[in-house]
């Protein structure tokens, strides 16, 4: 037997991480680009968790899913959806096997960092009207100044009527903005630490400057804004107290790069995983195991609240399925598996010192498996078992899915968490898998098209295994 060369042994023994475009065929590349056109439309249509939930239900209905009815015994091939308070959604396809064999779960979140309106937001000062905000999730505050913003959300009036608000997205709509100080007067501001350059209480959104009339009444500009809102939506100022209004970037998703290999948009974190997980469940027919996609809320603030995965709505949903089949829910959960579909930070050579390159994920090198997340000494992570990671690794290879591994930056610099730990708390095997993102949590994040498609392929392979 001839001795292998060093080059041959390296190919056999070393881990390599090539560009997905090198590994993919021309047909696969074209399929990835086509898939991402629909994804861009989803991003533009679903900029908030409410809009994403509504869009998911709309697509589910169009694909033969029916609303979940607790107490109903569902059989092989049934497709169901469950709406949790208009801000999180569960979709399921019933499999061939008994529920006692477990279910397959893909869990992504549909909330993103943004500016939320306070409960008493509208005020007038300096001949202008503003809305006061409280930022939601982890943001760099300076990134949210001087960009066009749109206003989305729901206002619940005193009589119980819910009014949907969406201003700034259609051509001809006005947009809104958080102003900033001009460089000529910003010497003191620029001497501060970057995180203190913009005070959170100054993230006020400019909404008008025209008075209602020429009288000497106080708050005449505020009155004009309130009158416009009243004429358009029938609301009064007190209705803000039972409203959920969010300011998000007014621009849409765009291709990035001369080769159009990337997508820039608001809200990739985590709709870049939510959309592939949604499409994977919609495309699933007659799976071996019952398959579930969870699109959840509140991840950016710790998953607390009854629409976040720290609550029990997923557990109760599975318990209802199990009860109708005469099976204990903990038997189902203990045999179940989950892909926690969340993003990771893509290596950025402009900020190389924030990463450990050997254990980073890269744009367009495949969907990223993160065995653990957390911070410092793996604090706040479920840390998937080697057996389950090995199983997922083999599954992706068999399905010819481009994948890689990665951590969220170098040790002790920072870190982050996902919903994996809440699902692991149900005694479910779970590992994080998602798309690498550049400029995560910024108003304009960037992802690779090959990675978006790889995520869809990964979730599809998981559901059909």
C-alpha positions as CSV (number, residue, x, y, z in Angstrom):
1,X,0.0,0.0,0.0
2,X,1.4,3.4,-1.0
3,X,2.0,5.9,1.7
4,X,-0.4,8.9,1.7
5,X,1.0,12.3,1.0
6,X,0.8,15.1,3.6
7,X,-1.8,16.8,1.3
8,X,-3.9,13.7,1.2
9,X,-3.8,13.2,4.9
10,X,-4.7,16.8,5.6
11,X,-7.7,16.5,3.4
12,X,-8.7,13.4,5.3
13,X,-7.9,14.4,8.8
14,X,-8.2,18.2,9.1
15,X,-11.3,20.3,9.5
16,X,-11.8,22.8,6.7
17,X,-14.3,25.5,6.2
18,X,-14.7,26.5,2.6
19,X,-17.1,29.1,1.2
20,X,-20.5,27.6,0.6
21,X,-20.4,28.9,-2.9
22,X,-17.4,26.6,-3.6
23,X,-19.3,23.6,-2.2
24,X,-22.7,24.4,-3.8
25,X,-23.6,23.6,-7.4
26,X,-24.8,26.3,-9.7
27,X,-28.4,25.1,-9.3
28,X,-28.1,25.2,-5.5
29,X,-26.7,28.7,-5.7
30,X,-29.6,29.8,-7.9
31,X,-32.1,28.2,-5.5
32,X,-30.5,30.1,-2.6
33,X,-30.8,33.4,-4.3
34,X,-34.4,32.7,-5.2
35,X,-35.2,31.7,-1.7
36,X,-33.8,34.9,-0.4
37,X,-36.0,37.0,-2.6
38,X,-39.0,35.7,-0.7
39,X,-37.1,36.2,2.5
40,X,-36.5,39.9,1.7
41,X,-40.3,40.3,1.1
42,X,-40.9,38.7,4.5
43,X,-38.5,41.1,6.2
44,X,-40.3,44.1,4.7
45,X,-43.8,42.7,5.6
46,X,-42.9,41.6,9.1
47,X,-40.9,44.2,11.0
48,X,-42.4,43.6,14.4
49,X,-43.3,40.4,16.3
50,X,-47.0,41.1,15.8
51,X,-46.6,41.4,12.0
52,X,-44.4,38.3,11.9
53,X,-46.9,36.3,13.8
54,X,-49.7,37.5,11.5
55,X,-47.7,36.7,8.4
56,X,-46.9,33.2,9.7
57,X,-50.6,32.5,10.3
58,X,-51.5,33.8,6.9
59,X,-49.0,31.5,5.2
60,X,-50.1,28.6,7.4
61,X,-53.7,29.0,6.4
62,X,-52.6,29.2,2.7
63,X,-50.7,26.0,3.1
64,X,-53.6,23.9,4.6
65,X,-53.0,24.5,8.3
66,X,-56.0,24.7,10.6
67,X,-56.3,26.4,14.0
68,X,-55.4,24.2,17.0
69,X,-58.3,23.0,19.1
70,X,-57.3,21.7,22.6
71,X,-58.8,18.3,23.3
72,X,-58.8,17.3,19.6
73,X,-57.0,14.0,18.8
74,X,-54.9,14.8,15.7
75,X,-53.6,12.1,13.4
76,X,-50.8,11.6,10.9
77,X,-50.5,14.4,8.4
78,X,-52.7,16.9,10.3
79,X,-51.4,20.5,10.1
80,X,-52.2,22.9,12.9
81,X,-51.3,26.4,14.1
82,X,-51.7,28.1,17.5
83,X,-51.7,31.8,18.1
84,X,-50.4,33.0,21.5
85,X,-51.7,36.5,22.1
86,X,-50.8,37.7,18.5
87,X,-47.1,37.8,19.3
88,X,-45.9,34.2,19.2
89,X,-47.0,31.3,17.0
90,X,-46.7,27.5,17.0
91,X,-47.1,25.4,13.8
92,X,-47.1,21.6,13.9
93,X,-47.4,18.7,11.4
94,X,-48.4,15.4,13.1
95,X,-46.1,12.6,12.3
96,X,-46.4,8.9,11.8
97,X,-44.9,7.9,15.1
98,X,-46.6,8.0,18.5
99,X,-46.0,11.2,20.5
100,X,-44.3,9.0,23.1
101,X,-41.4,8.8,20.7
102,X,-40.9,12.6,21.0
103,X,-41.4,15.6,18.7
104,X,-38.9,17.6,16.6
105,X,-38.9,21.3,17.4
106,X,-37.4,24.3,15.7
107,X,-37.6,27.4,17.9
108,X,-36.8,30.9,16.6
109,X,-37.7,34.4,17.9
110,X,-39.5,37.1,15.9
111,X,-38.8,40.1,18.1
112,X,-35.9,42.4,17.3
113,X,-34.2,45.4,19.0
114,X,-36.1,48.6,18.5
115,X,-37.5,51.8,20.2
116,X,-40.8,51.3,22.1
117,X,-43.0,54.3,22.8
118,X,-43.5,55.0,26.5
119,X,-47.1,55.0,27.9
120,X,-47.3,58.8,28.0
121,X,-45.1,59.6,25.0
122,X,-46.3,62.7,23.2
123,X,-44.9,66.1,24.2
124,X,-44.1,69.5,22.8
125,X,-40.8,71.4,23.3
126,X,-38.9,74.0,21.3
127,X,-41.6,74.4,18.6
128,X,-41.6,70.6,17.8
129,X,-43.6,67.6,18.9
130,X,-41.9,64.3,20.0
131,X,-42.6,60.8,21.2
132,X,-40.7,59.6,24.1
133,X,-39.2,56.1,23.8
134,X,-37.7,53.3,25.8
135,X,-35.3,51.1,23.9
136,X,-36.0,47.4,23.6
137,X,-33.2,44.9,23.7
138,X,-29.5,45.5,23.4
139,X,-28.8,48.4,21.1
140,X,-26.0,50.9,20.4
141,X,-28.1,54.0,21.0
142,X,-26.1,56.2,18.7
143,X,-27.0,54.0,15.7
144,X,-30.7,54.9,16.1
145,X,-30.2,58.7,15.5
146,X,-30.6,60.4,12.1
147,X,-32.1,57.4,10.3
148,X,-35.7,57.3,8.9
149,X,-38.0,55.5,11.2
150,X,-41.5,54.1,10.8
151,X,-44.1,53.5,13.5
152,X,-45.8,50.1,13.9
153,X,-48.1,48.6,16.5
154,X,-51.5,48.3,18.1
155,X,-53.5,50.7,20.1
156,X,-56.3,49.3,22.3
157,X,-59.0,51.9,22.9
158,X,-61.1,52.3,26.0
159,X,-64.0,50.5,24.4
160,X,-61.8,47.5,23.6
161,X,-61.4,48.2,19.9
162,X,-57.8,47.4,18.6
163,X,-56.4,49.8,16.1
164,X,-53.4,48.7,13.9
165,X,-50.9,51.4,13.2
166,X,-48.3,51.4,10.4
167,X,-46.9,54.7,9.3
168,X,-43.7,55.2,7.3
169,X,-43.5,52.2,5.1
170,X,-45.6,53.1,2.0
171,X,-44.4,55.4,-0.7
172,X,-45.6,58.9,0.2
173,X,-45.9,58.2,4.0
174,X,-44.1,60.5,6.3
175,X,-41.2,59.1,8.3
176,X,-39.8,60.0,11.7
177,X,-36.4,60.5,13.2
178,X,-34.3,60.9,16.3
179,X,-32.2,64.0,15.9
180,X,-28.5,64.3,16.9
181,X,-26.2,67.2,17.7
182,X,-24.1,68.8,14.9
183,X,-20.3,68.2,15.0
184,X,-19.7,71.9,15.6
185,X,-21.4,71.8,19.0
186,X,-20.6,68.2,19.9
187,X,-17.2,68.5,21.5
188,X,-18.5,67.5,25.0
189,X,-20.6,64.7,23.5
190,X,-17.7,63.3,21.6
191,X,-15.5,63.3,24.7
192,X,-17.8,60.9,26.4
193,X,-17.5,57.1,26.1
194,X,-19.3,55.7,23.1
195,X,-22.0,54.1,25.1
196,X,-22.8,57.4,26.8
197,X,-22.8,59.6,23.6
198,X,-26.5,59.4,23.4
199,X,-28.6,59.6,26.5
200,X,-31.5,57.1,26.5
201,X,-33.9,59.8,27.6
202,X,-33.0,61.8,24.5
203,X,-34.0,59.0,22.1
204,X,-37.1,61.1,21.4
205,X,-38.8,60.7,18.0
206,X,-39.5,63.9,16.0
207,X,-43.2,63.7,14.8
208,X,-44.2,67.3,13.9
209,X,-43.7,71.1,14.1
210,X,-46.9,72.6,12.8
211,X,-49.4,74.2,15.3
212,X,-53.1,73.4,15.2
213,X,-54.0,77.1,14.6
214,X,-52.7,80.6,15.2
215,X,-54.1,80.9,18.8
216,X,-51.9,81.4,21.8
217,X,-53.0,78.0,23.3
218,X,-50.1,76.0,24.9
219,X,-49.2,72.7,23.4
220,X,-50.7,73.8,20.0
221,X,-48.3,71.6,18.1
222,X,-48.9,68.6,20.3
223,X,-52.7,69.3,19.8
224,X,-52.2,69.2,16.0
225,X,-50.4,65.8,16.1
226,X,-53.1,64.4,18.4
227,X,-55.8,65.7,16.2
228,X,-54.2,64.0,13.1
229,X,-54.1,60.7,15.0
230,X,-57.6,61.1,16.2
231,X,-58.9,61.8,12.6
232,X,-56.9,58.8,11.2
233,X,-57.4,56.3,14.0
234,X,-60.0,57.6,16.3
235,X,-57.7,57.6,19.3
236,X,-57.2,60.1,22.2
237,X,-54.0,60.7,24.2
238,X,-55.1,58.3,27.0
239,X,-55.2,55.5,24.5
240,X,-51.4,55.5,24.4
241,X,-51.5,53.9,27.9
242,X,-52.9,50.7,26.4
243,X,-50.8,50.7,23.2
244,X,-47.8,48.9,21.9
245,X,-46.1,51.2,19.4
246,X,-42.6,50.4,18.1
247,X,-40.3,52.6,16.0
248,X,-38.2,50.5,13.5
249,X,-36.1,51.5,10.5
250,X,-38.3,52.7,7.6
251,X,-36.0,51.3,4.9
252,X,-36.4,47.8,3.3
253,X,-34.2,44.8,2.7
254,X,-31.5,45.3,0.0
255,X,-28.9,43.1,-1.7
256,X,-25.4,43.9,-0.5
257,X,-22.3,43.6,-2.6
258,X,-21.6,43.8,-6.3
259,X,-22.1,40.0,-6.4
260,X,-25.4,40.3,-4.5
261,X,-24.3,37.6,-2.2
262,X,-25.6,39.2,1.0
263,X,-28.7,40.9,2.3
264,X,-28.8,44.0,4.4
265,X,-31.9,44.7,6.5
266,X,-33.4,45.5,9.8
267,X,-34.5,42.5,11.9
268,X,-32.2,39.6,10.6
269,X,-31.9,38.8,14.3
270,X,-33.8,36.5,14.4
271,X,-36.1,36.5,11.4
272,X,-33.2,35.1,9.4
273,X,-33.8,31.9,11.4
274,X,-37.6,32.3,11.9
275,X,-38.3,32.5,8.2
276,X,-36.4,29.3,7.2
277,X,-37.9,27.5,10.2
278,X,-41.4,28.7,9.1
279,X,-40.8,27.6,5.5
280,X,-39.4,24.3,6.5
281,X,-42.6,23.4,8.5
282,X,-44.9,24.7,5.8
283,X,-43.1,22.4,3.3
284,X,-43.2,19.3,5.6
285,X,-45.5,16.5,4.6
286,X,-46.1,13.2,6.5
287,X,-43.0,13.3,8.7
288,X,-41.8,10.4,10.8
289,X,-42.0,12.4,14.0
290,X,-44.4,15.2,14.8
291,X,-42.7,18.4,13.8
292,X,-43.1,21.8,15.5
293,X,-41.9,25.3,14.6
294,X,-42.1,27.9,17.4
295,X,-41.9,31.6,16.5
296,X,-41.6,33.3,19.9
297,X,-41.5,36.8,21.3
298,X,-39.4,38.5,24.0
299,X,-36.1,36.8,23.4
300,X,-34.3,40.1,23.2
301,X,-35.3,41.0,26.7
302,X,-34.7,37.6,28.3
303,X,-37.7,35.5,27.1
304,X,-39.8,36.6,30.1
305,X,-43.5,37.4,29.8
306,X,-46.3,35.1,28.6
307,X,-45.3,35.3,24.9
308,X,-41.7,34.4,25.6
309,X,-40.3,30.9,25.9
310,X,-39.5,31.3,29.6
311,X,-43.3,30.9,30.0
312,X,-45.2,27.6,29.6
313,X,-47.1,28.0,26.4
314,X,-45.0,25.6,24.4
315,X,-45.1,23.1,27.2
316,X,-48.9,23.4,27.5
317,X,-49.3,23.0,23.7
318,X,-47.4,19.7,23.8
319,X,-49.3,18.7,26.9
320,X,-52.6,19.3,25.1
321,X,-51.4,17.1,22.2
322,X,-50.3,14.4,24.6
323,X,-53.5,14.5,26.7
324,X,-55.6,13.9,23.6
325,X,-53.5,10.9,22.8
326,X,-53.6,9.6,26.3
327,X,-49.8,10.1,26.8
328,X,-48.0,11.8,29.7
329,X,-46.5,15.1,28.5
330,X,-43.2,14.6,30.2
331,X,-42.8,11.3,28.3
332,X,-43.1,13.3,25.0
333,X,-40.8,16.1,26.1
334,X,-38.1,13.8,27.4
335,X,-37.9,12.0,24.1
336,X,-37.9,15.2,22.0
337,X,-35.2,17.1,20.2
338,X,-34.9,20.8,19.3
339,X,-32.9,23.1,17.1
340,X,-32.8,26.4,18.8
341,X,-32.8,28.6,15.7
342,X,-30.9,31.7,16.6
343,X,-28.1,33.8,15.0
344,X,-24.5,34.0,15.8
345,X,-22.0,36.8,15.3
346,X,-20.1,36.5,12.0
347,X,-16.4,37.1,12.1
348,X,-15.6,40.7,11.0
349,X,-11.9,41.4,10.1
350,X,-12.5,45.1,10.8
351,X,-12.9,44.1,14.5
352,X,-10.8,41.0,14.6
353,X,-9.7,41.5,18.2
354,X,-13.3,40.8,19.3
355,X,-13.2,37.3,18.0
356,X,-11.2,34.1,18.2
357,X,-11.0,33.2,14.6
358,X,-10.5,29.5,14.9
359,X,-13.9,29.3,16.7
360,X,-15.9,31.9,14.8
361,X,-18.5,31.6,12.2
362,X,-18.1,33.3,8.8
363,X,-20.5,34.8,6.3
364,X,-21.5,32.4,3.5
365,X,-19.7,29.4,5.0
366,X,-22.9,27.7,6.1
367,X,-25.4,27.6,8.9
368,X,-23.6,27.8,12.3
369,X,-23.9,25.1,15.1
370,X,-23.2,26.6,18.5
371,X,-22.7,23.8,21.1
372,X,-23.0,26.4,23.8
373,X,-23.6,30.1,24.2
374,X,-23.6,32.2,27.4
375,X,-20.8,34.3,28.8
376,X,-17.6,33.9,30.8
377,X,-17.5,30.3,32.1
378,X,-20.5,29.2,29.9
379,X,-22.9,31.1,32.2
380,X,-26.5,31.0,31.0
381,X,-26.2,28.2,28.5
382,X,-27.6,24.7,28.1
383,X,-24.3,23.4,26.5
384,X,-25.6,20.6,24.2
385,X,-24.3,17.1,24.8
386,X,-21.7,15.7,22.4
387,X,-24.0,12.8,21.4
388,X,-26.8,15.2,20.2
389,X,-24.3,17.5,18.4
390,X,-22.8,14.4,16.7
391,X,-26.3,13.3,15.6
392,X,-27.1,16.8,14.1
393,X,-23.7,17.0,12.4
394,X,-24.2,13.6,10.8
395,X,-27.8,14.6,9.7
396,X,-26.6,17.8,8.0
397,X,-23.8,16.0,6.2
398,X,-26.2,13.3,5.0
399,X,-28.5,16.1,3.6
400,X,-25.5,17.9,2.0
401,X,-26.2,21.0,4.1
402,X,-23.3,23.6,4.4
403,X,-22.6,24.1,8.0
404,X,-19.9,25.4,10.4
405,X,-19.4,25.9,14.1
406,X,-18.9,29.1,16.0
407,X,-18.9,31.0,19.3
408,X,-20.1,34.5,20.1
409,X,-16.8,36.3,20.3
410,X,-13.7,35.7,22.4
411,X,-13.9,34.4,25.9
412,X,-14.6,37.0,28.7
413,X,-15.3,39.8,26.2
414,X,-19.1,39.4,26.3
415,X,-21.4,36.7,25.3
416,X,-25.1,36.1,24.8
417,X,-28.0,33.7,25.3
418,X,-30.8,32.1,23.3
419,X,-34.0,30.2,24.1
420,X,-32.1,26.9,24.2
421,X,-31.8,26.9,28.0
422,X,-35.6,27.3,28.4
423,X,-36.3,24.3,26.1
424,X,-33.5,22.3,27.7
425,X,-35.2,22.9,31.1
426,X,-38.1,20.7,29.7
427,X,-35.6,17.8,29.4
428,X,-35.4,18.2,25.7
429,X,-32.1,17.6,23.7
430,X,-31.3,21.0,22.2
431,X,-28.5,22.7,20.3
432,X,-28.3,26.2,18.8
433,X,-28.1,26.5,15.0
434,X,-28.5,29.6,13.0
435,X,-27.2,32.2,10.5
436,X,-24.0,34.3,11.1
437,X,-24.8,38.0,11.2
438,X,-22.6,41.1,10.7
439,X,-23.5,44.2,12.7
440,X,-25.9,42.3,14.9
441,X,-28.5,44.4,16.7
442,X,-27.8,47.4,14.4
443,X,-30.7,49.0,12.4
444,X,-29.1,47.5,9.2
445,X,-27.6,44.0,9.7
446,X,-26.0,41.9,7.0
447,X,-26.2,38.1,6.3
448,X,-25.1,35.8,3.5
449,X,-27.6,34.3,1.1
450,X,-26.0,30.9,1.1
451,X,-26.3,30.8,4.9
452,X,-30.0,31.7,4.8
453,X,-30.7,28.9,2.4
454,X,-28.5,26.5,4.5
455,X,-30.7,27.2,7.5
456,X,-33.8,26.3,5.5
457,X,-32.1,23.1,4.3
458,X,-31.0,22.2,7.9
459,X,-34.5,22.6,9.4
460,X,-36.0,20.7,6.5
461,X,-33.5,17.8,7.0
462,X,-34.3,17.8,10.8
463,X,-38.1,17.6,10.2
464,X,-37.8,14.9,7.6
465,X,-35.3,12.7,9.5
